[in-house]
Amino acid sequence: MKTIKNLFIIMLIVFVMNPVVEGQIADLFVNSNSGNDHSIGSKEQPLKTLNEAAERVNHANGKGAVTIYLSEGIYGLDATVTFHPVNWHFSKDERLTIRATVLPDDTGWNPGMMPVIVSTMPLDFKPNGRVDPLGGASYGIQIETSFVTIQGLRVLGTPVHERPQEGMVRRNYPIVREGRNLDDLRITQCLFVGDKVAIPNHLAILASGQGIVVDHCVFYHCKDAIVFWFSDRPAEHCEVHHNLFIGNYGANVWSWSAAEDLKFYNNVVGSTNVFWILNRDEKVSFSLSNSLIAGYNELVNKGGGPGGFGEKADPAKLKFGQDVIVKKEGTVQIEEDPVKRNYLHLMPGTMGADLGAGLFTK
């Protein structure tokens, strides 16, 4: 009897020290204010960091949907948060979802409720094992599995001086997917905010592979918004719709690996540097519909990279439907009152407001 009692005590201690049973996983709750990374990750006992949530997903065995809920708060990433589960499998209907606890369409939501993601890690990422030639880079959230949704987050860049000298671009990539054969990544209802002086948001979304969908997001004063990066074959089933691009000082869409079936509709672009950048070979054309582009320096370029925006391309590679308004000179009107629910959105009744671009789906 004494032996059984001692065994029970040992098991209890192991459970307290390691509350998640190896190989098992459930929905995880994260709260940067009240959480503890030694907790079980429930709503009542949340984790503290997104890094710990990723570790638990990566070490799980099995299959099925997993949702990670982020409460209101500031999530400083001092190291890349990589989701790369080897023994847990997701599917189209049973996804990995990383989302805010309260979403923009929920009753009572306001912009201050969005979990804030900010990267503070060293810029020591080494592409292909080599020292970065442009002065340093880092990844924020790295997704290396298929069937993933990221929803309802406020995503900043990193507090660095972006261009310390000629030929250098110090940069953070907040959301990255490198896998060229991965599929089905949806980023929705996220607010990407930058300031090239205080907190440059170099490139909001850098994604390789197939099935990249970006919808109902706002890109405000970032450098670049979306890059369809590498793929072993042209990236099919990709969509960019109901997004608002405002004041970006780089380019909005880099369609380097995107296939011709890319769907671009119900987007609003205001006061941008370059609207669209094609792959250098200019082999692929794209059809755009029901959108507004108001104010730009260059409409279509090709090539480019972290240090530049390429050169002028054939504008005929973009096929604008009759419902697309393109104005080289012009601006859109944005709600600048931070207490308003539609902060950083188009003012009701103004140009482009009828397209439904922004965080709200209803």
C-alpha positions in Angstrom: 0.0 0.0 0.0 2.9 2.3 0.9 4.5 1.6 -2.5 1.2 2.5 -4.4 0.9 5.7 -2.4 4.5 6.7 -3.2 3.9 5.9 -6.9 0.8 8.1 -6.9 2.8 10.9 -5.4 5.5 10.6 -8.0 2.9 10.5 -10.8 1.3 13.6 -9.3 4.6 15.5 -9.2 5.3 14.5 -12.9 1.9 15.8 -13.9 2.4 19.1 -12.1 5.8 19.6 -13.7 4.6 18.4 -17.1 0.9 19.1 -17.3 0.4 18.0 -20.9 0.6 14.3 -21.5 3.3 13.6 -24.2 1.7 13.1 -27.6 -1.7 14.6 -26.7 -2.9 18.1 -27.7 -6.1 20.1 -27.2 -7.1 23.7 -27.9 -4.7 26.1 -26.2 -5.3 29.4 -24.6 -2.5 32.0 -24.3 -2.6 35.2 -22.2 0.5 37.4 -22.1 -0.6 39.1 -18.9 -1.9 36.3 -16.7 -0.6 33.1 -18.3 2.1 30.7 -17.2 4.1 28.4 -19.6 4.0 25.6 -17.1 0.1 25.7 -17.1 -2.0 23.2 -18.9 -3.1 25.8 -21.5 -6.8 25.8 -20.7 -9.0 28.9 -20.6 -8.7 28.9 -16.8 -5.0 28.2 -16.8 -3.6 29.7 -20.0 0.0 29.7 -21.3 1.9 32.9 -21.4 3.7 32.8 -24.8 3.0 31.8 -28.3 6.4 30.1 -28.4 5.2 27.6 -25.8 2.0 26.9 -27.7 4.0 26.1 -30.8 6.3 23.8 -28.9 3.2 21.8 -27.7 1.8 21.5 -31.2 5.2 20.5 -32.6 5.6 17.7 -30.1 2.1 16.3 -30.4 1.2 12.9 -32.1 -2.1 12.4 -33.9 -4.4 14.4 -36.0 -7.4 16.8 -35.8 -8.1 20.4 -35.4 -6.2 22.6 -32.9 -7.1 26.2 -32.1 -4.7 28.6 -30.3 -6.6 31.5 -28.7 -4.7 34.7 -28.0 -6.1 37.0 -25.4 -5.8 40.8 -25.6 -2.2 41.8 -24.7 1.3 42.4 -26.1 3.2 39.3 -27.4 6.9 40.2 -27.8 8.6 37.5 -29.9 12.2 37.2 -28.8 12.7 34.2 -31.0 10.9 32.9 -34.1 7.7 31.1 -33.3 7.8 28.0 -35.7 4.9 25.7 -36.2 6.4 22.5 -37.7 4.6 19.5 -36.3 6.0 16.2 -37.7 3.6 13.8 -36.1 0.4 15.8 -35.9 -1.6 16.1 -39.1 -4.1 18.7 -40.1 -6.6 18.7 -43.0 -8.8 21.2 -44.8 -11.6 20.7 -42.3 -9.5 20.0 -39.2 -7.0 22.9 -39.2 -4.5 24.6 -37.1 -6.0 28.0 -36.2 -4.1 30.8 -34.5 -6.6 33.5 -33.6 -7.7 36.3 -31.3 -10.1 35.3 -28.6 -12.4 38.1 -29.7 -12.7 38.7 -33.4 -13.7 41.9 -35.3 -17.2 40.7 -36.2 -18.0 39.8 -32.5 -20.3 42.0 -30.5 -18.4 44.4 -28.4 -15.1 44.1 -30.3 -13.0 47.2 -30.6 -9.5 47.7 -32.1 -7.8 47.7 -28.6 -8.8 44.1 -28.1 -6.5 42.8 -30.8 -3.6 40.7 -29.6 -0.4 42.7 -30.6 2.5 40.7 -32.1 5.8 42.5 -32.2 9.2 41.0 -33.1 12.1 41.8 -30.8 14.5 39.0 -31.7 18.0 39.5 -33.0 18.3 40.0 -36.8 20.5 36.9 -37.2 18.5 34.8 -39.6 21.0 33.1 -42.1 19.3 32.4 -45.5 20.7 29.0 -46.8 23.2 29.1 -43.9 24.9 32.2 -45.1 25.3 35.6 -43.4 22.6 37.9 -44.7 24.2 40.3 -47.2 21.9 43.2 -46.5 22.5 43.7 -42.8 20.3 41.2 -41.0 16.8 39.7 -41.0 14.4 37.8 -38.7 11.2 35.8 -38.9 8.2 36.4 -36.6 5.7 33.5 -36.9 6.9 30.8 -39.3 4.3 28.3 -40.5 5.7 25.0 -41.9 2.6 22.8 -42.1 -0.4 22.8 -44.3 -4.0 23.8 -43.5 -3.5 26.8 -41.2 -5.6 29.9 -40.5 -4.2 33.1 -38.8 -7.0 35.4 -37.7 -7.7 38.6 -35.8 -4.2 39.7 -34.9 -2.5 43.1 -34.9 0.9 42.5 -36.3 3.8 45.0 -36.0 7.3 44.9 -37.4 10.5 45.3 -35.3 12.0 48.4 -33.7 15.1 48.8 -35.8 16.6 51.5 -38.0 15.8 49.9 -41.3 18.4 51.6 -43.6 21.5 52.4 -41.5 23.7 52.8 -44.6 23.6 52.4 -48.4 23.1 48.8 -49.4 21.7 47.6 -46.1 18.1 46.8 -45.3 17.5 45.4 -41.8 14.2 43.7 -41.8 11.7 41.5 -40.1 9.2 39.2 -41.8 6.2 38.9 -39.4 4.5 35.9 -41.1 6.5 33.4 -43.2 5.9 30.1 -44.9 9.0 28.6 -46.6 7.7 25.2 -47.6 7.4 25.1 -51.4 5.0 22.1 -51.4 2.8 23.2 -48.5 -0.8 24.1 -49.1 -3.7 26.1 -47.7 -2.6 29.1 -45.6 -5.3 31.6 -44.9 -4.5 34.9 -43.2 -7.7 36.8 -42.4 -9.0 39.8 -40.4 -5.4 40.8 -39.4 -4.2 44.4 -39.0 -0.6 44.9 -40.2 0.8 48.2 -39.0 4.2 49.8 -39.5 6.1 53.0 -39.3 9.4 53.3 -41.3 10.9 55.5 -38.6 9.8 53.8 -35.4 8.9 50.2 -36.1 9.4 49.2 -39.8 7.1 46.4 -41.0 9.3 45.3 -43.8 7.1 42.6 -45.3 3.9 41.5 -43.7 3.4 38.1 -45.4 6.1 36.1 -47.2 4.6 32.8 -48.3 5.7 30.0 -50.5 3.7 27.0 -51.8 0.0 26.6 -52.8 -3.3 27.9 -51.6 -2.3 31.2 -50.1 -5.4 33.3 -49.2 -5.3 36.8 -47.7 -8.6 38.4 -47.0 -10.2 41.1 -44.9 -6.8 42.4 -43.7 -5.5 45.9 -43.4 -2.0 46.8 -44.4 -1.2 50.3 -43.0 2.1 52.0 -43.6 4.0 48.8 -44.1 6.8 48.6 -46.6 5.6 45.5 -48.5 2.3 43.7 -48.0 2.2 40.3 -49.7 4.9 38.2 -51.5 4.0 35.0 -53.2 7.6 33.7 -52.8 8.9 30.3 -54.0 7.1 27.3 -55.2 8.0 24.1 -57.0 5.2 24.8 -59.5 3.1 28.0 -60.0 1.1 28.6 -56.8 -2.5 27.8 -57.6 -5.7 28.5 -55.7 -4.4 31.8 -54.2 -6.7 34.7 -53.4 -6.3 38.3 -52.3 -9.7 39.9 -51.5 -11.4 42.4 -49.3 -8.1 43.9 -48.2 -7.2 47.5 -47.5 -3.7 48.7 -48.4 -2.9 52.2 -47.2 0.3 54.2 -47.4 2.7 51.4 -48.1 6.1 52.6 -49.1 7.1 49.4 -50.9 4.7 47.4 -53.0 1.4 45.7 -52.3 1.4 42.4 -54.2 4.5 40.6 -55.4 3.2 37.8 -57.6 6.5 36.0 -58.2 5.3 32.4 -57.9 1.5 32.9 -58.3 -0.4 31.1 -61.1 -2.8 32.8 -63.4 -5.8 31.7 -61.4 -4.9 34.2 -58.6 -8.1 35.9 -57.6 -7.8 39.6 -56.8 -11.1 41.4 -56.0 -12.8 43.8 -53.6 -9.5 45.4 -52.6 -8.8 49.1 -52.0 -5.3 50.5 -52.5 -4.5 54.1 -51.4 -1.3 56.2 -51.6 1.2 53.4 -52.4 4.6 53.3 -54.0 4.3 50.4 -56.4 1.0 48.6 -56.8 2.1 45.3 -58.2 5.5 43.5 -58.9 5.7 40.6 -61.4 8.3 37.9 -61.6 11.2 39.0 -63.7 10.3 36.8 -66.7 6.8 38.4 -67.0 5.3 35.1 -68.2 2.1 35.3 -66.1 -0.8 37.6 -66.5 -3.4 38.3 -63.8 -7.0 39.4 -63.9 -8.3 41.9 -61.3 -11.9 42.8 -60.5 -14.1 45.1 -58.4 -11.3 47.1 -56.8 -9.9 50.6 -56.4 -6.3 51.8 -56.8 -6.1 55.5 -55.9 -2.6 57.1 -55.8 0.6 55.3 -56.8 4.1 56.0 -58.1 4.4 52.9 -60.3 1.6 50.7 -61.4 3.5 47.5 -62.5 7.1 46.6 -62.0 9.0 43.3 -62.3 11.9 41.6 -60.4 13.2 43.5 -57.4 13.9 42.1 -53.9 14.5 43.3 -50.4 16.8 46.1 -51.6 14.7 47.5 -54.5 11.5 47.4 -56.5 12.8 46.1 -59.8 12.1 47.9 -63.1 9.0 48.9 -65.1 7.0 46.0 -66.5 4.4 45.5 -69.2 1.2 47.0 -67.7 -0.8 44.7 -70.0 0.1 41.8 -67.7 -2.5 43.1 -65.4 -6.0 42.8 -66.9 -8.3 45.3 -65.2 -12.0 44.5 -65.3 -14.4 47.3 -66.0 -15.3 47.4 -62.3 -11.7 48.4 -61.4 -10.9 52.1 -60.8 -7.3 53.1 -61.4 -6.3 56.6 -60.6 -2.6 57.6 -60.5 -3.4 60.7 -58.5 -5.8 60.4 -55.6 -6.4 59.5 -52.0 -8.9 57.6 -49.9 -10.4 58.9 -46.7 -9.6 56.9 -43.5 -11.2 57.0 -40.1 -8.4 58.4 -37.8 -10.3 58.5 -34.5 -8.8 55.5 -32.5 -11.9 55.0 -30.3 -14.1 54.3 -33.4 -14.7 50.6 -34.2 -13.8 51.3 -37.8 -10.4 52.9 -36.9 -8.0 52.8 -39.9 -10.9 51.9 -42.2 -12.5 53.8 -45.1 -14.9 56.5 -44.0 -18.5 55.4 -44.7 -19.9 56.9 -47.9 -16.4 57.8 -49.4 -14.7 56.4 -52.4 -14.2 52.6 -52.2 -16.2 52.2 -49.0 -18.8 50.1 -50.8 -16.3 47.4 -51.6 -16.2 45.9 -48.1 -12.5 46.0 -47.7 -11.2 45.8 -44.2 -11.4 43.6 -41.1 -15.2 43.1 -41.0 -16.9 40.4 -43.0 -20.4 41.4 -42.1 
